[in-house]
Amino acid sequence: MSAFASDPGLDDVRDAAGHGTEVDVAVHLHDGTVRLSILWTQEILLSADDADQVAQALQHAAEEARRITAARRPARPTGA
């Protein structure tokens, strides 16, 4: 089982040139790192709508990563 959770909203995002290239945005559920993968090649050509979807997925992943890392930080003592 992978420790990464992929954004299912990107399942239909494919290379605009028709090469079958896929993109994946995922959050590591243990350490909060964000993974951006371009599958089957080193680049992907996206339509404007697909680029918006990828950007939104990255923003969502960043928010989730912040929640994960904030939960791992020890609470700071308050006042003296």
Backbone as CSV, one residue per row, in Angstrom:
resi,resn,N_x,N_y,N_z,CA_x,CA_y,CA_z,C_x,C_y,C_z
1,MET,0.841,-1.183,0.000,0.000,0.000,0.000,0.884,1.243,0.000
2,SER,0.565,2.167,-0.881,1.354,3.392,-1.006,1.016,4.367,0.111
3,ALA,2.023,5.101,0.539,1.805,6.149,1.531,1.355,7.438,0.866
4,PHE,1.274,7.448,-0.466,0.839,8.631,-1.204,-0.640,8.534,-1.544
5,ALA,-1.334,9.654,-1.415,-2.742,9.747,-1.809,-2.831,10.656,-3.027
6,SER,-3.200,10.077,-4.156,-3.301,10.833,-5.411,-4.621,11.581,-5.494
7,ASP,-4.614,12.659,-6.250,-5.827,13.434,-6.490,-6.630,12.743,-7.593
8,PRO,-7.803,12.203,-7.262,-8.602,11.497,-8.271,-9.169,12.422,-9.337
9,GLY,-9.169,13.715,-9.099,-9.681,14.676,-10.067,-8.826,14.788,-11.314
10,LEU,-7.631,14.197,-11.273,-6.734,14.271,-12.421,-6.757,13.003,-13.275
11,ASP,-7.660,12.085,-12.967,-7.698,10.807,-13.684,-7.873,10.959,-15.188
12,ASP,-8.553,12.008,-15.624,-8.810,12.180,-17.053,-7.874,13.174,-17.733
13,VAL,-6.912,13.719,-16.999,-5.983,14.679,-17.588,-4.936,13.924,-18.400
14,ARG,-4.879,14.237,-19.692,-3.941,13.589,-20.603,-3.254,14.645,-21.458
15,ASP,-2.152,14.273,-22.036,-1.390,15.133,-22.923,-2.270,15.646,-24.069
16,ALA,-2.238,16.944,-24.302,-3.058,17.556,-25.348,-2.626,17.146,-26.750
17,ALA,-1.395,16.650,-26.870,-0.892,16.219,-28.174,-1.294,14.781,-28.492
18,GLY,-1.972,14.124,-27.546,-2.439,12.768,-27.784,-1.411,11.674,-27.585
19,HIS,-0.359,11.941,-26.817,0.695,10.953,-26.602,0.395,9.999,-25.452
20,GLY,-0.726,10.191,-24.773,-1.075,9.311,-23.660,-0.377,9.635,-22.356
21,THR,0.358,10.739,-22.311,1.062,11.145,-21.102,0.047,11.527,-20.030
22,GLU,0.339,11.161,-18.794,-0.549,11.452,-17.672,0.194,12.280,-16.625
23,VAL,-0.579,12.948,-15.794,-0.009,13.719,-14.695,-0.652,13.246,-13.400
24,ASP,0.128,13.268,-12.318,-0.376,12.843,-11.018,0.141,13.796,-9.959
25,VAL,-0.741,14.200,-9.054,-0.377,14.996,-7.890,-0.808,14.179,-6.672
26,ALA,0.126,13.972,-5.746,-0.173,13.151,-4.577,0.505,13.730,-3.341
27,VAL,-0.087,13.446,-2.179,0.460,13.875,-0.892,0.915,12.632,-0.134
28,HIS,2.129,12.688,0.427,2.622,11.604,1.279,1.909,11.743,2.622
29,LEU,1.162,10.728,3.007,0.317,10.816,4.191,1.076,10.801,5.507
30,HIS,2.366,10.469,5.470,3.147,10.422,6.711,4.009,11.657,6.921
31,ASP,4.626,12.157,5.838,5.526,13.298,6.041,5.044,14.591,5.382
32,GLY,3.925,14.536,4.645,3.344,15.744,4.083,4.027,16.290,2.844
33,THR,4.919,15.521,2.228,5.525,16.003,0.992,4.539,15.850,-0.166
34,VAL,4.690,16.696,-1.161,3.821,16.685,-2.338,4.619,16.138,-3.520
35,ARG,4.028,15.175,-4.224,4.673,14.579,-5.396,3.921,14.998,-6.649
36,LEU,4.653,15.528,-7.608,4.111,15.830,-8.933,4.794,14.882,-9.901
37,SER,4.019,14.019,-10.537,4.574,13.039,-11.472,4.019,13.284,-12.868
38,ILE,4.900,13.224,-13.832,4.502,13.237,-15.235,4.878,11.857,-15.757
39,LEU,3.865,11.067,-16.067,4.070,9.662,-16.380,4.265,9.429,-17.867
40,TRP,5.211,8.601,-18.180,5.510,8.101,-19.524,6.393,9.032,-20.347
41,THR,6.797,10.178,-19.829,7.668,11.097,-20.555,8.244,12.119,-19.577
42,GLN,9.002,13.072,-20.096,9.565,14.117,-19.252,8.776,15.408,-19.301
43,GLU,7.802,15.487,-20.185,6.986,16.704,-20.258,5.575,16.338,-20.659
44,ILE,4.679,17.286,-20.439,3.281,17.094,-20.819,2.743,18.417,-21.345
45,LEU,1.996,18.351,-22.408,1.330,19.523,-22.968,-0.115,19.484,-22.497
46,LEU,-0.551,20.542,-21.816,-1.891,20.564,-21.237,-2.761,21.614,-21.894
47,SER,-4.045,21.312,-22.014,-5.001,22.345,-22.415,-5.133,23.320,-21.248
48,ALA,-5.720,24.459,-21.490,-5.898,25.455,-20.424,-6.737,24.885,-19.283
49,ASP,-7.798,24.154,-19.603,-8.647,23.574,-18.561,-7.903,22.531,-17.735
50,ASP,-7.118,21.681,-18.407,-6.345,20.685,-17.673,-5.264,21.336,-16.825
51,ALA,-4.652,22.409,-17.315,-3.650,23.132,-16.531,-4.286,23.703,-15.264
52,ASP,-5.506,24.216,-15.383,-6.225,24.699,-14.200,-6.461,23.567,-13.211
53,GLN,-6.837,22.398,-13.702,-7.067,21.249,-12.825,-5.796,20.855,-12.087
54,VAL,-4.672,20.837,-12.790,-3.400,20.483,-12.162,-3.029,21.528,-11.114
55,ALA,-3.205,22.797,-11.440,-2.896,23.863,-10.482,-3.763,23.742,-9.225
56,GLN,-5.035,23.460,-9.408,-5.925,23.291,-8.254,-5.534,22.070,-7.434
57,ALA,-5.125,20.997,-8.104,-4.694,19.797,-7.387,-3.436,20.081,-6.573
58,LEU,-2.513,20.852,-7.131,-1.302,21.210,-6.391,-1.627,22.079,-5.178
59,GLN,-2.551,23.024,-5.335,-2.943,23.861,-4.202,-3.607,23.032,-3.107
60,HIS,-4.473,22.110,-3.516,-5.129,21.236,-2.548,-4.089,20.370,-1.832
61,ALA,-3.129,19.839,-2.586,-2.082,19.010,-1.999,-1.236,19.817,-1.013
62,ALA,-0.940,21.056,-1.347,-0.162,21.907,-0.435,-0.918,22.148,0.866
63,GLU,-2.224,22.386,0.777,-3.040,22.573,1.982,-3.032,21.314,2.841
64,GLU,-3.196,20.155,2.192,-3.192,18.889,2.916,-1.823,18.633,3.550
65,ALA,-0.760,18.931,2.826,0.595,18.750,3.358,0.811,19.630,4.587
66,ARG,0.310,20.849,4.550,0.437,21.740,5.718,-0.306,21.175,6.920
67,ARG,-1.495,20.605,6.697,-2.248,19.998,7.799,-1.477,18.816,8.389
68,ILE,-0.891,18.003,7.522,-0.147,16.832,7.992,1.065,17.262,8.798
69,THR,1.829,18.222,8.287,3.038,18.640,9.006,2.692,19.405,10.280
70,ALA,1.592,20.154,10.279,1.182,20.869,11.489,0.785,19.883,12.581
71,ALA,0.165,18.790,12.204,-0.242,17.779,13.186,0.961,17.062,13.779
72,ARG,2.075,17.035,13.069,3.284,16.346,13.546,4.144,17.221,14.439
73,ARG,3.961,18.545,14.355,4.785,19.456,15.165,4.367,19.390,16.627
74,PRO,5.341,19.362,17.525,4.993,19.395,18.953,4.396,20.757,19.317
75,ALA,3.455,20.738,20.195,2.823,21.984,20.648,3.844,22.825,21.404
76,ARG,3.819,24.121,21.169,4.725,25.029,21.872,4.105,25.396,23.219
77,PRO,4.935,25.456,24.236,4.410,25.890,25.534,3.954,27.346,25.446
78,THR,2.888,27.654,26.145,2.367,29.026,26.122,2.755,29.760,27.386
79,GLY,3.055,31.034,27.225,3.345,31.915,28.361,4.397,31.398,29.335
80,ALA,4.864,32.277,30.203,5.898,31.867,31.155,5.414,31.946,32.543
